[in-house]
Amino acid sequence: MRKRVVVAICGGLRPDRVDPLRTPAIWKLRPSGCWFANAKTTFPSETRVAAASMVTGAPPRDHGLLANAFYDPTIFPDRVIDTASEGDLAELSRLRGRLLSRMTLAERIARAGLRYAVVSTASPGTMAILRAGAMPGASYAWSPDASACSPGATAAAAGRRPGGGTRHDMPHAAMVALATGMLVEQAPAAFDAD
C-alpha cells in the first residue's frame, strides 16, 4: 500500500484551542503527525491569501494574491476582484497567464507523475487556489459547491447531502461531516490519489 499525505486545514483554529476537550480527534492525531505550534499565517491573514501561500510556499507579494478582495483596473476597471469567485479567479488567471505567480503544490505533484485530491468546505475560490495547476484527469476535487467539483464528485455527494441543499443551507457541522465522508470514503474509491 502506498503512503499518502493528508494535509488538514482548519482555518482560524489557533494552536492554543487544540486540546483533548475541544478538539479530541485533532488532539489524537498530533503524536503521529507534524505539529507546528509556532506557525504563523500570512499578512493579511485572509483565507484565500493564506491558501495561496500554503500551496506555493511563498508570501503574498511573491505569489500575487494580495487580499481576498482587491482592485486591479487591468482586470476589472469598475469593481474589485472577489477571490471567492471562481469566475473572477478564472479571469485573473486568463489575463495573467496563470492564477498564481509561483509553482503550486498541485503542479509539483503533477510534474512528479502523481495524483492529487482536494476535499474542501471552503469557497469555490479557495478550491480553485488549492487545485491551481492540477492536471485534469489526474486530480479529484470535492466541495459542497458543485461548480468546484471534479466530474462525478458532485453526483457522489448529492445523495449524502442532508435535504439536498447548498453549502449555505447546511449547518457547518453537517458540512464538515459530509466532507469527512467524501475524504475518507468517496475520494479514495473514485480517485486513488498518491
C-alpha positions in Angstrom: 0.0 0.0 0.0 1.3 3.4 -1.0 1.8 6.0 1.7 -0.4 9.0 1.5 -0.1 12.5 2.8 -3.2 14.2 4.1 -3.0 17.9 4.8 -5.9 19.0 7.0 -6.5 22.7 7.2 -8.8 24.2 9.9 -9.0 27.9 9.0 -8.9 30.2 12.1 -8.1 27.4 14.5 -5.4 28.7 16.9 -2.9 26.2 18.4 -4.0 27.0 21.9 -7.6 25.9 21.1 -6.5 22.3 20.3 -6.9 20.2 23.4 -8.5 16.9 24.4 -11.8 18.5 25.3 -12.4 20.9 22.4 -10.8 19.0 19.6 -10.3 15.4 20.6 -9.9 14.0 17.1 -7.2 16.6 16.2 -5.6 16.1 19.6 -5.3 12.3 18.9 -3.6 13.0 15.5 -0.8 15.1 17.0 1.6 12.3 18.1 1.5 10.7 14.6 1.8 13.9 12.5 3.7 17.1 12.4 2.7 19.9 14.8 3.8 23.4 14.1 3.0 25.2 17.4 4.7 28.4 16.3 3.4 28.6 12.7 2.1 32.0 11.6 -0.3 32.9 8.9 0.2 35.4 6.1 -0.4 39.1 6.2 -3.1 39.9 5.5 -4.5 36.9 7.4 -7.2 36.2 4.9 -8.4 32.7 3.8 -7.5 32.8 0.1 -4.3 34.7 0.6 -3.2 32.1 3.2 -4.3 29.2 0.9 -2.2 30.6 -1.9 0.8 30.9 0.4 0.3 27.3 1.6 0.2 25.8 -1.9 3.1 27.9 -3.2 5.3 28.2 -0.1 5.6 31.9 -1.0 4.4 35.1 0.7 1.6 37.2 -0.9 4.0 39.6 -2.6 5.6 36.7 -4.5 2.5 34.6 -5.4 0.5 37.6 -6.4 -2.8 37.2 -4.5 -2.7 40.1 -2.1 -6.1 40.1 -0.5 -9.5 38.3 -0.5 -10.8 41.2 -2.5 -8.6 43.8 -4.3 -8.8 46.3 -7.1 -6.8 45.9 -10.3 -8.1 48.1 -13.1 -6.4 45.9 -15.7 -8.7 43.1 -14.7 -12.0 44.8 -13.8 -11.9 48.6 -14.2 -15.3 49.1 -12.5 -15.1 46.8 -9.4 -12.9 44.8 -7.1 -11.8 41.2 -7.8 -13.5 38.8 -5.4 -11.2 35.9 -4.9 -14.1 33.8 -3.5 -15.5 33.8 -7.1 -14.2 31.1 -9.5 -15.2 33.4 -12.3 -13.1 36.3 -11.0 -10.1 34.0 -10.5 -10.5 32.5 -14.0 -10.4 36.0 -15.5 -7.4 36.9 -13.4 -5.7 33.7 -14.5 -6.5 34.3 -18.1 -5.1 37.8 -18.1 -2.0 36.9 -16.1 -1.4 33.6 -17.9 -1.7 31.7 -14.6 -3.5 32.2 -11.3 -0.5 32.3 -9.0 3.0 33.7 -9.8 4.7 30.7 -8.2 4.6 27.0 -8.8 1.9 25.3 -6.7 1.8 22.0 -4.8 -0.6 20.6 -7.5 1.9 21.5 -10.2 4.7 19.8 -8.3 2.7 16.7 -7.8 1.7 16.6 -11.5 5.3 17.0 -12.6 6.2 14.1 -10.4 3.6 12.0 -12.2 1.5 11.6 -9.1 -2.2 12.3 -8.5 -3.8 14.9 -6.2 -7.1 15.0 -4.3 -8.7 18.0 -2.6 -11.8 17.9 -0.4 -12.8 21.3 0.9 -15.7 23.1 2.6 -14.3 26.5 1.6 -15.5 28.8 -1.2 -15.1 27.9 -4.9 -12.3 30.5 -5.0 -10.4 28.7 -2.2 -10.9 25.4 -4.0 -9.6 27.0 -7.3 -6.5 28.1 -5.4 -5.9 24.7 -3.7 -6.3 23.0 -7.2 -4.3 25.6 -9.2 -2.1 23.7 -11.7 -3.7 20.3 -11.1 -3.8 18.1 -14.2 -7.3 17.2 -15.5 -7.8 13.5 -15.1 -5.0 13.3 -12.5 -6.8 15.1 -9.8 -10.0 14.8 -7.8 -11.9 17.6 -6.1 -15.0 17.7 -4.0 -16.7 20.8 -2.5 -20.2 21.5 -1.3 -20.3 23.9 -4.3 -20.9 21.8 -7.3 -19.1 24.2 -9.6 -15.8 23.4 -7.8 -16.1 19.6 -8.1 -14.4 17.2 -10.5 -16.8 15.3 -12.8 -18.5 12.6 -10.8 -17.7 14.1 -7.4 -20.9 16.2 -7.3 -23.1 13.2 -8.1 -21.4 11.1 -5.4 -22.2 13.7 -2.8 -25.7 14.5 -3.9 -27.3 11.5 -2.2 -25.4 12.2 1.0 -26.3 15.9 1.4 -29.0 16.5 4.1 -32.1 17.8 2.3 -30.2 18.3 -1.0 -29.4 21.9 -0.2 -26.4 24.1 -1.0 -23.4 24.7 1.3 -25.2 27.9 2.5 -28.2 25.8 3.6 -26.2 23.3 5.6 -25.2 23.7 9.3 -21.4 23.8 9.5 -21.2 20.5 11.4 -23.2 18.7 8.8 -21.0 20.1 6.0 -17.8 19.1 7.8 -19.3 15.6 8.4 -20.2 15.3 4.7 -16.7 16.5 3.6 -15.1 14.0 6.0 -17.1 11.2 4.5 -16.1 12.3 1.0 -12.4 12.3 2.0 -12.5 9.0 3.8 -14.9 7.0 1.6 -15.5 8.6 -1.8 -12.2 10.2 -2.8 -10.1 7.0 -2.4 -12.7 4.9 -4.2 -13.3 7.4 -7.1 -9.7 8.5 -7.4 -6.7 6.7 -6.0 -4.6 9.8 -5.1 -0.9 9.3 -4.5 
